[in-house]
Amino acid sequence: MSSPTPEALLGPADVRELAAALGVRPTKQRGQNFVIDANTVRRIVRTAEVRPDDVVVEVGPGLGSLTLALLEVADRVTAVEIDDVLAAALPATITARMPGRADRFALVHSDAMHVTELPGPAPTALVANLPYNVAVPVLLHMLDTFPSIERTLVMVQSEVADRLAAAPGNKVYGVPSVKANWYADVKRAGAIGRNVFWPAPNVDSGLVSLVRRAEPIKTTAGKDEVFAVIDAAFAQRRKTLRAALAGWAGSAAAAEAALVAAGVSPQARGEALTVEEFARIAEHKESGE
């Protein structure tokens, strides 16, 4: 396979020209900020450790900056785009700039939150620049729906990156941190400056790497049961778990019984617990009834 020329990727002038031709103005509502720097998208692909045999799913490809960089390396790329104008234009951009790889590209014109199947082979990696307002739900939905995704790298608002990668005891540790950890080992994988985007956002961005757990968490509780405990624990994060889980367990006494049976102090708070501890609490719900 001949390696694509650097011109195949989109630079600042290309992005603005494409946007103007399509009449696209990045919208705040969808949190759209287009990447205009070829070095940045190549860095994302490298950090994501995309391999020649990978089937990559990309959410929110926009004008195709990252899509093209992924196609340089991956076996195939499937992009999920909700925007009508962007979805209609993307295949032509791929064909024009990387004709030799166009048959390796597929587009799904849909809201990523509603996607339950993808064309072609099962995806092995997820790489995406996710808008801050939907980043966490989209990420969790994709990890849940496509268990074949082994490696994920998402670019999100810096504060969302901190939350996703936070460990127990950290002040930003919360629902996104615990739920992401249910699926994967999560870590910060770098920072991205504002000047690589158009328009430049007024917040910094960060990269988050998620490597799917080799073995699912060992628990007799189902995911929904564990997530119900997590949601309850953080809904009133200042309260002790005995109080915070009272509604979930049926009473404070039942919550205390479940906590004690799980080996967790009823006086602890949700931000101190690992995902494994939340799973143990979920297993003991019935023992407190």
Secondary structure, DSSP 4 states (H G I P E B T S, - for coil): -PPPPGGGS--HHHHHHHHHHHT----TTTT--EE--HHHHHHHHHHTT--TT-EEEEE--TTSHHHHHHHHHSSEEEEEE--HHHHHHHHHHHHHH-GGGGGGEEEEES-GGG----SSSPPSEEEEE--TTTHHHHHHHHHHH-TT--EEEEEEEHHHHHHHHPPTTSTT-SHHHHHHHHHEEEEEEEEE-GGGEESPPSS-EEEEEEEE-SS----SS-HHHHHHHHHHHHHTTTS-HHHHTHHHHSSHHHHHHHHHHTT--TT--GGG--HHHHHHHHHTTGGG-
